[in-house]
Amino acid sequence: MREIENIVVLTGAGISAESGLATFRGQDGLWEGHRVEDVCTPRALARDPALVHAFYDARRAKLAEVEPNAAHYALARLDAQWPGGLLIVTQNVDDLHERAGAKRMLHMHGELKSALCAACGARRAWEEPMGDRPPCPSCEAKALRPDIVFFGEMPYEMERIDAALSRADLFVSIGTSGAVYPAAGFVQTARHYGAWALELNLEPSAGSYLFSETRTGPASKLVPEWVE
Ligand code: BV8
């Protein structure tokens, strides 16, 4: 392994599981509650906006009941102490990384606490339910939608992510099943550029074979151990 200067961390629903937020593909998975086609596609939003808003309104409301866990706080400490380059790329739409104090991070699949106007493109912090289709504060159109990247939509900040992956000496994937692209392909990109790839996950993921090293266990144990 070469000298570590630049680190990219990818997180998925598994890092927030011990905070009490459901993951997507476990037995209690969110997707089990709803077929992914039902709630996470532009067509679903056009066909049944009430269902899609109810799904995201419920998850936004749940955020008020949960706290970051030891894994989020460990990454925030890494962020504060690491003198080299660091980018935390989360697939999660919760705000637990921020609430734990992480700064050098981005949400590639959007955020529950943000609203996007499908008419004028305005984006703003949002805490309220969207189910009653409130008018956009900028253009008045009743076209607010969750600021979430649906299947078939382009994830956010892909150039910034690709640039960070091309410079990474270490790529760490935490709590993700490796089921969704392009995030599931980041390990291959990082390794193509010579990074060491470490997976920290409750169980081996679909992409475990692509990693230099896989450690299995709960994030609240593995992440602090790795950061320290
Ligand atoms: C795009 C929104 C193109 C937010 C989500 C065929 C091949 C390749 C790709 C495709 C294909 N067919 C279609 C595609 C593209 C598609 C895709 O990948 N489909 C999959 C299903 C095959 N991808 C897309 O559409 C993406 N966009 O490709 O755009 C494009 C190009 C140009 C122009 C326009 C478009 C968009 C993908 C984003 C979709 N949005 N969600 C939300 O609602 O939350 S995806 C959804 O899955 C979430 O974002 C979630 O983050 C993500 C991944 O899930 P995970 O985070 O991994 O969660 P999961 O439950 O699956 O796993 C949890 C893991 O944690 C498990 O491994 C578990 O063991 C572990 N765990 C549990 N507890 C713990 C733990 N680990 C540690 N500790 C614990 N305690």
Boltz pocket constraint, residues with backbone or C-beta under 6 A from the ligand:
constraints:
  - pocket:
      binder: B
      contacts: [[A, 11], [A, 12], [A, 13], [A, 14], [A, 15], [A, 17], [A, 18], [A, 23], [A, 24], [A, 25], [A, 26], [A, 29], [A, 40], [A, 91], [A, 92], [A, 93], [A, 109], [A, 148], [A, 149], [A, 150], [A, 151], [A, 152], [A, 153], [A, 154], [A, 155], [A, 174], [A, 175], [A, 176], [A, 177], [A, 178], [A, 179], [A, 180], [A, 181], [A, 182], [A, 200], [A, 201], [A, 202], [A, 203], [A, 204], [A, 205], [A, 217], [A, 218], [A, 219], [A, 220]]
      max_distance: 6.0
